Amino acid sequence: MQTVYWILIFLGTFFFMEFMAWFTHKYIMHGFLWSLHKDHHHKDHGSWWERNDLFFVFYALVSIGCFLLWRYEDVWFTLPIGLGILAYGIAYFTVHDIFIHQRFKMFRNANNWYARGIRRAHKMHHKHLGKDHGENFGMLIVPFKYFKK
């Protein structure tokens, strides 16, 4: 029975992270921590690293904290939570940084309906260069209108 709970916690965490990404993006990145996110919308430097990447580091530290609780405090449910956060981070990085922004030159030719919808939604988000008046703050789950032709 614990295996079922483990899988449910992992999947629940993965999908909850999409909400966390949306919430963090809309209210924190485009809110009081715009100073860290701004360089993602306005490339004001020549570095591959963006201040915006600190948000990724934050969630990586949360995931690591879960692994440490599991390993050293024997809190069993923190392992599927940590792995769910890690899996979402990998999915987010793959879609956002590799596929959409081409930080690594991979998946350039992906052109299925999901890829086109995600690309359109993110393009609409980036048409707003300031912190206000943005739209579509999610990443893996976006409104259906972006999948229509």
N, C-alpha and C positions, 0 to 999 in steps of 0.2 A: 504493500500500500504506500510506503514511503516513496517509491519510485514514481507513482502517479502524482503525489504532492510535489516531488522534485520537478517533474516535467511541467506541471501547472504553474509553479512558482517561476521557473525559467521563462516560459512563454508569456506569463503575465508581466514579468519584469521587462522582457523585450518590448512588448506592445505599450507598456506604461512609459517606456523611454521615448516613444514617439510623442506622447503627450508632453513629457518633460522637455523634449527638444523644442516643440512648438511653444510651450510656455516660456522657457528660457530665452528663446529667440525673440519672441514678441515683447515680453515685459522686462527682460533683463538686458539682452544684447541691444535691443532698440529702445531701451530705457536708460537706467542709471549707469550701465556699463557700456554705453555706446562708444566711449573712448577706446575700449578694447576691440570692439567689433567694426568700427569705422573703416579701418584699413582693409577690411574684406570688401567693402563697397567702393572705396576710393583707394586705389593702389598708390600709396604715397612713399614707397620705398622700393629698393631693388632686390630685397631679400626674398628667398623662397618662404621663409618663416613669416607668419603674420601674428600680430598681437592677438587676433581672433583665435588662434590655435590654443590659447590658454584655457578656453572653455573645454576643449578636448582633454587637456591635461587634468582639469578638475574632475571630470567624470571618470577618467582613468584612475585617479587617486581614490575615488569612491569605490570603484570596482576592486582595487587592490586592498582597500580596507575590509571589504567583504571577504576576500580570500584569507586575509590575516585572521579575521574573527573565526572563520571556519577552521583554519589550521591550528591556531594556538588557543582558542577558547572553546573549541568543539561546538560551535553554534551551526548545526547542520544546514539550516535553511539559507545561511549567508552564501554558501557555495553556489546554488542555482541563481541567487540574486546577482552575485558578482559575475557569473558567466552570462547571465541575461544582459547585463550592462555592457560587458565586453563584446558580446555578439552584436548588440545594437551599434556599438561604437565602430565595429568593423564594417557593418552594413552602411552606416552613415558615411564613414570615410570613403568606402568604395563608391557609393552613389554621388556624394557631394564633391569630394576632393579629387577623385580619380575620374569618374565618368563626366560630371558636369563641368568642373573647373579645369580638368586635364592637368593637374599637378604632376601626374605621371601619364605618359602618353599611351593610355590603354583604353579599350572599349570605345574608340572613336567611331566605329561603324555600327554601333548598336542602334537599331532603328525600329524596334518593335513598338507596339502601342503604349506599353508602360514606360519605356525609355523616352518616347516622344512627349508623353504627358508630364513626366517628371521634369524634363528639360524645359518645356513650356512654362510650367509653374514656377520654376526657379528663375527663368528669364523675366517673368512678370515681377517677381520679387526684387530683382536687381535693377529694374527700370527706375525704381525710387532710390536715389542716391543718398538721401538724408535719412535720419532716424524716424521721421514721421511719415504718415500716409502709406506705409508699406502694406503689402498683401501677401498671402500665402506664406506663413511662417513654418509650416510643416516640412518634412523631408520625404519620408517614404510613403506617406498617405497624404494625398493632395485632393482638392475638390475635383469632382467628376468632370467639370467643364473643361479642364485642361486635357482630357483624354478625347474630347470630341474633335472632329476634323474642322 
